[in-house]
Amino acid sequence: MLNFDCVVIGSGPAGMTAAIYLRRANLNVAIIEKGAPGGLMNNIINIENYPGFTKVEGPTLSMNMNKQVTDLNVTYKYGNVISVEDFGEYKIVKTETEEIKSKAVIIASGRVPRKLGLENEDKLVGRGIGFCALCDGFFFKDKPVAVVGGGNGAVEAAIYLSTICSEVFLIHRREELTADKATIDKMKNRSNIKVKYNSVVSTIIPEDDKLKGIEITTDDQTSKLEVDGMFIYIGQVPDTSYLDKSGVKLDNKYVLVDKTMRTNIKNIYACGDVIKKEIYQITTAIGEGTIAASSATKDIN
Ligand SMILES: Cc1cc2nc3c(=O)[nH]c(=O)nc-3n(C[C@H](O)[C@H](O)[C@H](O)COP(=O)(O)OP(=O)(O)OC[C@H]3O[C@@H](n4cnc5c(N)ncnc54)[C@H](O)[C@@H]3O)c2cc1C
């Protein structure tokens, strides 16, 4: 069985930062990632609040961080972690294909997009419904699409899609967008974006196993929109079911940590979007990754 000083679960900004610090402290560290290195950063069209870059594309920042990790010879494992078990002096991290033993574990598995919870939604993911305009927008070139949400992510996605698609309906359940003013201002001269305020998606309409359209409902009426694509940007939720056997304390699926990023279980730490906190940003994730790695290094040594 493979044996490490520390296993980091997730290769987003939190996990990669933790791995950089652990490796520079000369520890034997592995990162386990089930998707592409970079995590949610890969879905961000433009990042304009990461110090050192006035504007940087999410995938570029991901690639830069990942290069730093791989240059330090961190062991990189592709795999979906299905459980973490605590045996006191050591922990066992299981993926679908292997078991890894480690003195310490850093949980940095972030969050996944929240869904609308409507009939036909799950079966149309990848068949018209998506969560990443940057990844999938091109499939809808010259076609009408909808974006659901009203925060920065949704508005940025609508702006991006308006350069590719014929028409973009931005569907928001409130009467005002919650995105910041600078982002809303960027949207103002995009004539093919139509904002539907006070509206919720009430029905998803399939045809031949693809998205054909949606119904949106306001207080007093329901109307149909013919769209080939729908991108859902209504927030994120952690998927921490793999921690069920670990004994790690959760609150509404978020991992509880103290200010040193230690969980209630000795030598298990957490950082980034997976923890319960106030601000969910790259800058906070990397700060917490640093603290988690520093606590783990002290405890292991
Ligand atoms: C649309 C959008 C726009 C955003 N824009 C900005 C912005 O402009 N500026 C900013 O600072 N922040 C932005 N954010 C927030 C930012 O992306 C997150 O705060 C940040 O990525 C969190 O980093 P993380 O490392 O905690 O988690 P993530 O980036 O989510 O990475 C977690 C990683 O863990 C992996 N993983 C999960 N479960 C498992 C498992 N069981 N086994 C193996 N691997 C697993 C995932 O595949 C993922 O790669 C945005 C978020 C979204 C959704």
The ligand as an ORCA input file, in Angstrom:
! r2SCAN-3c Opt
* xyz 0 1
  C     -18.694     30.802    -11.794
  C     -17.685     31.088    -10.700
  C     -16.905     32.225    -10.792
  C     -15.972     32.508     -9.776
  N     -15.196     33.638     -9.895
  C     -14.256     33.893     -8.950
  C     -13.401     35.037     -9.077
  O     -13.502     35.815    -10.031
  N     -12.468     35.243     -8.103
  C     -12.325     34.406     -7.043
  O     -11.443     34.634     -6.207
  N     -13.117     33.312     -6.902
  C     -14.069     33.036     -7.825
  N     -14.872     31.929     -7.681
  C     -14.710     31.075     -6.473
  C     -13.485     30.160     -6.577
  O     -13.522     29.456     -7.804
  C     -13.455     29.188     -5.411
  O     -13.547     29.891     -4.206
  C     -12.176     28.358     -5.395
  O     -11.982     27.660     -6.623
  C     -12.206     27.347     -4.244
  O     -11.048     26.585     -4.283
  P     -10.973     25.119     -3.631
  O      -9.596     24.634     -3.905
  O     -11.462     25.181     -2.244
  O     -12.068     24.236     -4.396
  P     -12.239     23.882     -5.936
  O     -11.674     24.907     -6.823
  O     -13.678     23.539     -6.077
  O     -11.376     22.543     -6.117
  C     -11.744     21.356     -5.478
  C     -11.190     20.181     -6.267
  O     -11.440     18.970     -5.537
  C     -11.787     17.945     -6.445
  N     -12.576     16.929     -5.741
  C     -13.797     17.090     -5.163
  N     -14.204     15.941     -4.582
  C     -13.226     15.026     -4.813
  C     -13.090     13.644     -4.497
  N     -14.032     12.968     -3.805
  N     -11.968     12.987     -4.923
  C     -11.010     13.655     -5.622
  N     -11.097     14.965     -5.953
  C     -12.186     15.647     -5.544
  C     -12.597     18.672     -7.501
  O     -12.630     17.922     -8.719
  C     -11.860     19.999     -7.624
  O     -10.882     19.956     -8.626
  C     -15.815     31.621     -8.670
  C     -16.609     30.467     -8.599
  C     -17.538     30.200     -9.603
  C     -18.393     28.969     -9.499
*
